[in-house]
Amino acid sequence: MNQDPKPTNAVLIPQGAFIMGTDIEPFYGTALVNSEHAKLDEAPMHVRFLEAFLVEQYPVTNAEYAAFVQATNHSPPVHWKNGAFASEDANLPVVHVSWHDSKAYAQWAGKRLPTEAEWEKACRGPDGRIYPWGNIFVPDASDSTETPSETSQILTAHLTPVGTRPATVSPYGVGEAAGNVWEWTADWYQPYPDPKRPASKQVTDEKQKALRGGSWLEVRDGTAERYFRCANRLQAPPDYSAGNIGFRCVREAPPRQAESVHVPIEPLIDYIKQKKLANLQLLQKRAQNNSLKDVLIAFVLIGGAVYSVVVNPELALGGTIIGMIGAGFLFSASVNFWRRWRAAQRAKQVESENFLPSH
C-alpha cells in the first residue's frame, strides 16, 4: 500500500518526581513572568511521581499509521486520497485522527496513549522548564549560541517530517513535543486536584479529552508563545479530528529499565513551596506599589476637583469629571490593597500546605 513505517525510537523517562502545572493565583491573574501566558486550568503547580515508562521519540507518522490501516482495515484519515498518502508524506505526522483512532492504533501496536502527566514530564524534563527547549520562547538574536535554523524550527508554520527539528527536543530527548501537531492523551480533560478544594467539590467531566503540544497552526496564528508551553492544556471531543492533531504512544518500561534514575520528591516539594512564597511576596510588593500610586493620583485629582468647584464654580462640571476619575483611582487602590491582603493570606496557607504528590 505505502512505504514501510519508519522505525520508532523509544525514549526512557526515568521514574521519580517532576513539577507539573503552573503557579498562578486566580485573584491576581498572570502577573508573574513564569505564568505570563498561563491559564487557570494549569493551576495549581504541584509535584507528581511517575514510574518509569517509554515514550515514542516522535509523533506517529503517516507510514506507521498506514501499516495499522492495512493490517486492521481501519478507516484511513479523510485527507488521504484513495485511502493512501502521497509517498513524499511518509514521515509527516499523521493528522485527521480522532482520539478513538489514536487509541485503536496504540492498542494494535501493543502500546497506549500517554497520560497528561506522562506527556508533560517527557516534554518538561526534571527542571520544570516552560518550553521543551528551555525557558525562553525564541532565542535572543543577540545570543551568540542562537542560529537562524533554531528559530525557524520552532516557528515553522506547516507540518514537517519527524526528526527534522532538533531545536525542539526536550531534556529527555523527546522530539517535537511542541510545534508540529497537538497530541491526544489518554485522560479526560478535568481540573487538577486542588488540596484547597474539598473532595466533594472536585470537578469531574468526561466529555472532552486532553490535548498537549501546540501545532504549526499556532505559529501561523501568532499564538505559539502561549500554546507551546509544556504546561498548556487543550481539550476536544474524542471523536474530533483536524489537520493539526496527531498523537504519539507510550508503553511500560521493561523491568531491567524500570529501576532507573530516581528523582526525589522532597526537594521538588520544597522548591515549589519556596517558589510560591517568592511569587506571593512579589505580588504583595506589586500590589502595595500600585495601591500607593493610585492613592497619590486619586488625592491629586480629587483635591483638584474640590478646588475647582469651591474656588471657581464655572469649572464645576470639569471638576466633577476629574473627581469621578479620581474616585476611580481610589477604587483601584482599594482593589490593590485587597490583592496585597489576599496574597499575604495565601502565603500563610502555603506555609501550612504539605504539597504531597499525586501518584
C-alpha positions as CSV (number, residue, x, y, z in Angstrom):
1,M,0.0,0.0,0.0
2,N,2.6,2.5,1.1
3,Q,6.2,2.7,2.3
4,D,7.2,0.7,5.4
5,P,6.9,2.7,8.6
6,K,10.0,4.4,9.9
7,P,11.3,2.5,12.9
8,T,10.2,4.2,16.1
9,N,12.8,5.0,18.8
10,A,11.6,4.8,22.3
11,V,12.9,7.2,25.0
12,L,13.1,6.1,28.6
13,I,11.6,8.6,31.0
14,P,13.0,7.6,34.4
15,Q,10.9,7.1,37.5
16,G,10.6,9.8,40.0
17,A,9.0,13.2,40.8
18,F,8.6,16.2,38.5
19,I,6.9,19.6,38.6
20,M,3.5,19.8,36.8
21,G,1.3,22.7,36.2
22,T,1.9,26.5,36.6
23,D,2.0,28.7,39.7
24,I,-0.9,31.1,39.0
25,E,-3.1,32.9,41.6
26,P,-6.6,33.5,40.3
27,F,-7.0,36.5,42.5
28,Y,-4.2,38.3,40.7
29,G,-4.0,36.8,37.2
30,T,-0.9,36.1,35.2
31,A,1.3,38.8,36.6
32,L,4.3,36.6,37.1
33,V,6.9,36.0,34.4
34,N,6.7,32.2,34.7
35,S,2.9,32.3,34.2
36,E,2.7,35.2,31.8
37,H,0.7,33.1,29.3
38,A,-0.8,30.6,31.7
39,K,-4.5,29.7,32.0
40,L,-6.3,28.8,35.3
41,D,-6.7,25.2,34.2
42,E,-2.9,24.8,34.7
43,A,-3.0,25.5,38.4
44,P,-2.1,24.5,40.9
45,M,1.6,23.8,40.3
46,H,2.3,20.5,42.1
47,V,4.5,17.5,42.3
48,R,3.7,14.2,40.6
49,F,5.5,10.9,40.9
50,L,5.6,8.5,37.9
51,E,7.1,5.1,37.4
52,A,9.5,4.7,34.5
53,F,8.0,4.5,31.0
54,L,9.0,4.5,27.4
55,V,7.6,7.2,25.1
56,E,8.0,7.4,21.3
57,Q,10.6,9.9,20.3
58,Y,8.3,11.4,17.6
59,P,4.6,11.6,16.8
60,V,3.1,8.6,14.8
61,T,3.8,9.1,11.1
62,N,1.6,8.5,8.0
63,A,3.7,5.4,7.2
64,E,3.3,4.0,10.6
65,Y,-0.4,4.6,10.6
66,A,-0.8,3.1,7.1
67,A,0.6,-0.2,8.4
68,F,-2.2,-0.2,11.0
69,V,-4.8,0.7,8.4
70,Q,-3.6,-2.1,6.2
71,A,-3.5,-4.7,8.9
72,T,-6.8,-3.9,10.5
73,N,-8.9,-2.4,7.7
74,H,-9.4,0.7,9.9
75,S,-10.7,3.8,8.0
76,P,-7.8,5.9,6.8
77,P,-7.6,9.7,7.5
78,V,-10.1,11.6,5.4
79,H,-7.5,13.7,3.6
80,W,-5.6,10.6,2.2
81,K,-6.5,10.2,-1.5
82,N,-8.0,6.8,-2.3
83,G,-7.0,5.7,1.2
84,A,-3.3,6.3,0.8
85,F,-0.9,9.2,1.5
86,A,1.5,10.7,-1.0
87,S,4.9,9.0,-0.9
88,E,6.7,12.2,0.0
89,D,4.5,12.5,3.1
90,A,5.5,9.2,4.6
91,N,7.3,10.7,7.6
92,L,4.9,13.5,8.3
93,P,2.9,13.1,11.5
94,V,-0.5,11.5,10.8
95,V,-3.3,14.0,11.2
96,H,-7.1,14.0,10.9
97,V,-7.2,11.2,13.5
98,S,-9.6,11.2,16.4
99,W,-8.9,10.1,19.9
100,H,-10.7,6.8,19.1
101,D,-8.5,6.3,16.1
102,S,-5.4,7.1,18.1
103,K,-6.4,4.7,20.9
104,A,-7.1,1.9,18.3
105,Y,-3.7,2.3,16.8
106,A,-2.0,2.3,20.2
107,Q,-3.7,-0.9,21.1
108,W,-2.9,-2.6,17.8
109,A,0.8,-1.6,18.3
110,G,0.8,-3.0,21.9
111,K,1.1,0.4,23.4
112,R,-1.1,3.1,24.8
113,L,-1.7,6.8,24.8
114,P,0.2,8.8,27.4
115,T,-1.5,10.4,30.4
116,E,-1.3,14.1,30.7
117,A,1.3,13.7,33.5
118,E,3.4,11.4,31.4
119,W,3.3,13.8,28.4
120,E,4.2,16.8,30.5
121,K,7.1,15.1,32.2
122,A,8.5,13.9,28.9
123,C,8.2,17.4,27.5
124,R,9.2,19.4,30.5
125,G,12.1,17.4,32.0
126,P,13.2,17.3,35.6
127,D,13.7,21.1,35.9
128,G,10.1,22.3,35.4
129,R,11.0,24.3,32.3
130,I,8.4,26.4,30.4
131,Y,9.2,25.1,26.9
132,P,10.7,21.7,25.9
133,W,13.9,23.5,24.9
134,G,14.1,25.9,27.9
135,N,12.5,28.9,29.5
136,I,12.9,31.3,26.6
137,F,10.4,31.0,23.7
138,V,12.7,32.1,20.9
139,P,16.4,32.6,21.5
140,D,17.5,36.3,21.5
141,A,19.1,37.3,18.2
142,S,22.0,38.8,20.2
143,D,22.7,35.4,21.8
144,S,25.9,34.0,20.1
145,T,24.6,30.5,20.6
146,E,21.4,31.2,18.5
147,T,21.3,30.2,14.9
148,P,18.6,31.1,12.3
149,S,17.8,27.4,12.0
150,E,16.9,27.1,15.7
151,T,14.3,29.9,15.4
152,S,12.9,28.6,12.1
153,Q,12.5,25.1,13.6
154,I,10.4,26.5,16.4
155,L,8.5,28.9,14.2
156,T,7.6,26.6,11.3
157,A,4.0,27.2,10.1
158,H,3.4,23.8,8.4
159,L,3.8,20.1,9.1
160,T,7.3,18.9,9.0
161,P,8.7,15.3,8.7
162,V,9.5,13.9,12.2
163,G,13.2,14.2,13.2
164,T,13.9,17.4,11.2
165,R,13.6,19.9,14.1
166,P,16.3,19.1,16.7
167,A,15.9,22.6,18.3
168,T,12.5,21.5,19.8
169,V,13.9,18.4,21.6
170,S,13.1,18.1,25.3
171,P,15.7,17.4,28.0
172,Y,14.9,13.7,27.8
173,G,15.4,13.6,24.1
174,V,11.7,13.6,23.1
175,G,11.3,15.4,19.7
176,E,8.7,17.8,18.6
177,A,6.8,17.9,21.8
178,A,5.7,21.4,20.6
179,G,5.2,22.9,17.2
180,N,4.3,20.1,14.8
181,V,0.9,18.7,16.0
182,W,-1.3,18.7,19.0
183,E,-1.2,15.2,20.6
184,W,-4.1,13.2,22.1
185,T,-3.6,12.0,25.7
186,A,-5.4,9.2,27.5
187,D,-7.0,11.5,30.0
188,W,-10.4,13.2,30.2
189,Y,-9.9,17.0,30.4
190,Q,-10.6,17.9,34.0
191,P,-9.3,20.4,36.6
192,Y,-6.3,19.2,38.6
193,P,-7.0,18.0,42.1
194,D,-6.6,21.0,44.4
195,P,-5.7,20.5,48.0
196,K,-7.6,23.7,48.9
197,R,-10.8,22.3,47.4
198,P,-12.9,19.7,49.4
199,A,-13.1,16.3,47.8
200,S,-16.8,16.6,47.4
201,K,-16.3,19.7,45.2
202,Q,-13.6,18.2,42.9
203,V,-15.0,18.5,39.3
204,T,-15.3,15.5,37.0
205,D,-16.5,15.9,33.5
206,E,-15.9,13.1,30.9
207,K,-16.8,14.9,27.8
208,Q,-13.5,16.2,26.4
209,K,-10.2,14.6,26.0
210,A,-7.0,16.4,26.9
211,L,-4.6,17.5,24.1
212,R,-1.0,18.6,24.6
213,G,1.8,20.2,22.5
214,G,0.8,23.1,20.3
215,S,1.0,22.8,16.5
216,W,2.1,24.5,13.3
217,L,-1.2,26.3,13.2
218,E,-0.4,28.4,16.3
219,V,2.7,29.7,14.5
220,R,0.6,30.9,11.6
221,D,-1.9,32.4,14.0
222,G,0.8,34.1,16.1
223,T,-0.1,32.3,19.4
224,A,2.8,29.9,19.6
225,E,4.4,31.6,22.6
226,R,1.3,30.8,24.7
227,Y,0.4,27.3,23.3
228,F,3.9,25.8,23.0
229,R,4.4,25.8,26.8
230,C,4.7,22.4,28.3
231,A,2.1,23.0,30.9
232,N,-0.5,24.3,28.4
233,R,-3.7,22.2,28.1
234,L,-6.3,22.0,25.4
235,Q,-9.4,19.8,25.0
236,A,-11.6,18.4,22.3
237,P,-14.4,15.8,22.0
238,P,-12.9,12.3,21.5
239,D,-14.5,12.0,18.0
240,Y,-12.9,15.3,16.8
241,S,-10.1,15.4,14.2
242,A,-8.2,18.1,12.5
243,G,-5.2,18.8,10.3
244,N,-3.1,19.8,13.2
245,I,-3.9,17.0,15.6
246,G,-1.9,13.7,15.9
247,F,-0.5,11.6,18.7
248,R,2.3,9.5,20.0
249,C,2.4,6.4,22.1
250,V,4.0,5.2,25.3
251,R,4.5,1.8,26.9
252,E,5.7,0.4,30.2
253,A,9.4,0.3,30.8
254,P,10.9,-3.3,30.8
255,P,11.8,-4.5,34.3
256,R,15.5,-4.0,33.7
257,Q,14.9,-0.3,33.0
258,A,12.2,0.4,35.5
259,E,14.7,0.9,38.3
260,S,16.1,3.9,36.5
261,V,17.5,7.1,38.0
262,H,15.1,8.2,40.7
263,V,14.3,11.9,41.0
264,P,13.5,12.5,44.8
265,I,10.2,14.1,45.8
266,E,11.2,16.2,48.9
267,P,13.5,18.7,47.1
268,L,10.8,19.4,44.5
269,I,8.1,19.9,47.1
270,D,10.4,22.3,49.0
271,Y,11.2,24.1,45.7
272,I,7.5,24.6,44.9
273,K,6.8,25.9,48.3
274,Q,9.7,28.4,48.2
275,K,8.7,29.4,44.6
276,K,5.1,30.0,45.6
277,L,6.2,32.1,48.6
278,A,8.6,34.2,46.5
279,N,5.8,34.8,43.9
280,L,3.4,35.8,46.6
281,Q,5.9,38.2,48.1
282,L,6.4,39.7,44.7
283,L,2.6,40.1,44.2
284,Q,2.4,41.8,47.6
285,K,5.1,44.2,46.7
286,R,3.5,45.0,43.3
287,A,0.0,45.4,44.8
288,Q,1.4,47.7,47.5
289,N,3.3,49.9,45.0
290,N,0.2,50.1,42.7
291,S,-2.0,50.9,45.7
292,L,0.2,53.8,46.8
293,K,0.5,55.1,43.3
294,D,-3.3,55.0,42.8
295,V,-3.9,56.8,46.1
296,L,-1.5,59.5,45.2
297,I,-3.1,60.1,41.8
298,A,-6.6,60.0,43.4
299,F,-5.5,62.5,46.0
300,V,-4.3,64.9,43.4
301,L,-7.3,64.5,41.2
302,I,-9.9,64.7,43.9
303,G,-8.1,67.7,45.5
304,G,-8.0,69.5,42.2
305,A,-11.7,68.7,41.7
306,V,-12.7,70.2,45.1
307,Y,-10.6,73.2,44.5
308,S,-12.2,73.8,41.1
309,V,-15.7,73.5,42.5
310,V,-15.1,75.7,45.6
311,V,-12.9,78.4,44.1
312,N,-14.3,78.7,40.6
313,P,-17.9,77.4,40.2
314,E,-17.6,77.9,36.4
315,L,-15.3,74.9,36.4
316,A,-17.7,72.7,38.4
317,L,-18.5,70.4,35.6
318,G,-14.9,69.8,34.7
319,G,-14.1,69.4,38.4
320,T,-16.8,66.9,38.8
321,I,-15.5,64.8,35.9
322,I,-12.0,65.0,37.4
323,G,-13.3,64.0,40.8
324,M,-15.0,60.9,39.3
325,I,-11.7,59.9,37.6
326,G,-10.0,60.4,41.0
327,A,-12.7,58.2,42.6
328,G,-11.9,55.5,40.1
329,F,-8.2,55.6,41.0
330,L,-9.2,55.4,44.7
331,F,-11.3,52.3,43.9
332,S,-8.3,50.8,42.1
333,A,-6.1,51.5,45.1
334,S,-8.6,49.6,47.3
335,V,-8.5,46.6,44.9
336,N,-4.8,46.5,45.0
337,F,-4.9,46.8,48.8
338,W,-7.2,43.8,48.8
339,R,-4.9,41.9,46.5
340,R,-2.0,42.6,48.8
341,W,-4.0,41.3,51.7
342,R,-5.1,38.2,49.7
343,A,-1.5,37.4,48.8
344,A,-0.5,37.6,52.4
345,Q,-3.3,35.2,53.4
346,R,-2.3,32.8,50.6
347,A,1.3,32.9,51.9
348,K,0.2,31.8,55.3
349,Q,-1.8,28.9,53.7
350,V,1.2,27.9,51.6
351,E,3.4,27.7,54.7
352,S,1.0,25.1,56.2
353,E,0.4,23.1,53.0
354,N,2.3,19.8,52.7
355,F,2.3,19.6,48.8
356,L,2.1,15.8,48.9
357,P,2.5,14.5,45.3
358,S,-0.3,12.8,43.3
359,H,0.6,9.3,42.1
